[in-house]
Amino acid sequence: MTPLYCVTMQEDISPEINIRFGHDALTLDSWSIHHQYSALCTVMGPGMTSQLQENEFIRDIFQLGPRPTNTGINGNAKVKQSKLERHLVNAAAFKARSITRGKNRDKRSAVVQ
């Protein structure tokens, strides 16, 4: 079985590998880009995907353009709720659930007797 690079050199086909990370995709369509990516993966290790998303220099090397902003539906920026806000929303939902369950329990106990 011949290696992939021998087959591609003989048939003059360059490898095309798509790497998806976040909302972006990197296409390795030449041997030079593939070699650069492999070398950076060796150096960066498992942190390569986060570097592709955040690092402006690496994004420039692979011509990924500027880093995308966190936009939600209709282009509105996503804003993460603070821990206190999440806690208050969950507490209000829990209280409403408790009240409705309590009302249902009162009805069931009246029927059983």
N, C-alpha and C positions, 0 to 999 in steps of 0.2 A: 504494500500500500504506500503510495507516494504522499509526501506531506503536502499540506494545503498550499504553501508558498511555491512549491515546484509546479503544481498544476496551474496556479494563477500566473506564474511567470511564462510557462509554455503557451498557455492559451491567451495571454495578454489581458487577463481579467483582474481588476483590482477588487479586493474584498470590500464588502459593504456591510458594516455592522452598525446597528442602531442601539444606542444606550439611552434609556429614559431615566430621568432624575427629576423629581418634582413635576413641574408643568413643562419642562423643557426636554429636548432630545438632542443628543449628539450623534452625528453620523460619521463614522470612520470609513471614509471612502477611498483612502489611499494608504500605501504602506508607510509613508512618512508620518502621517497623522496617527496611524495605528501604533507605530513604534513610539511616538511621543506619549501617547496615552498609556501604553504598557510601562514605559519608564516612570511616568508620574504615579501610576498605580503601585509600582514597586516601592517608591519612596513614601507615598501618602498612606498606603495600606487601606484599611476600611474607611478612612475619612475622605476618600476621593469624591464621593457623591456630594458631601457637604461643601467641599472645596469648589466643585463645579457650580454649585448653586450660589455661593457667597463670594468667592475670591475673584476680584476684577482682573487680576493678572492672568489667571488660568482661563477665565472666560475670554480674554483677549487672544490668548494663544490659539484656542480652538474656534475663534470667531463666532462666539455665541451671542454677542451683542450685550447691551446693558442688562443688569439684573432686573428681572420683572418685579413690579411692586405687588404687594398683597392686596389684590382687588377682589371684591366679592361680586354679588349679583348686581348688574347694571353699572359696573365700574365703581361702586362705592367701596371705600376702604374697609377692610375687616378690622374690627376693634375687639380685642379680647377683653372679656369682662374680668374685673378684679375678683379676687377670692371672696371678698366681703359681699359683692353684688351677687355672685353665684350662690353663696350661702343664704342670703336673704330670699332669693327667688326659690331655692329649694325648701326653705323653712315655710314660706307662704304656701307652696304646693303641698307640703306635708300636712300643714294645719287644715287646709281645705279637704284633703283626703280623710283625715281623722274625723272631721265633722260629718262628712257624708257617711262614713262607715258607722259612726256612732248613731246616726239617725236610722240606718238600716238595721242595726242591732236592736234598737228599741222596738222596731216594727216586728222583728222576728220573735222577740221574747214575748210580746203581747199575743202572738198567734199560737205559740207553743202552750201557754197556760190554759 
